[in-house]
Amino acid sequence: MDHVKRFLEETAAVAAAVDRNQVRKMVEALSACKQRPGRVFLLGVGGSASAASHLVNDLRKLCGIEAYAPTDNVSELTARTNDDGWETVFADWLAGSRLSESDAVMIFSVGGGSRERSLSVNLIRAMEYARSVEAPVLAIVGRDGGAAAGLADVCVIIPPLFPERVTPHTESFHAVISHLLVSHPHLQDVPASWEGRE
């Protein structure tokens, strides 16, 4: 079997295995945040930072939800990293943004964070900070969900059906689930510019 065929078949299998109830709960949580109204802070590193930035755009433009990603502000991100350290960069940024129970924090990650392995500790600290101010924590992660599975109020785990390609499948589904959310009738206010055009 060639890689193209195998990868696309794997993608279909992963899509079929995603927990629909967790996705519905994520829609409900974002809808509740929108109604309060609250802000959504999106966090991720590496490819997940790009997913966070993309969803900020769509939440703001299509759904009318105030949304931010600290990785979009390179000056503040690098200043906080340089002065205070990488592990606290997101938690401190959330504190500086006056995160409250009206807001929500959304995590994108492949592994979900692990203190034991010193992976994505900055995301773990951010989730812990969010919980300390009673802000809902949402996560779209892969593998077994890592620390996010235990810290998030709603956690969509992208099933690791193909462990040798867990990163590309998880990061692909960051985009799939994000687009599902912003096109959901409970969240979307305006259509994307190409919808309905010939």
Summary of the structure (lengths in Angstrom):
residues: 198
radius of gyration: 16.5
end to end distance: 35.9
largest distance: 52.4
contacts: 661
relative contact order: 0.18
helix: 56%
strand: 12%
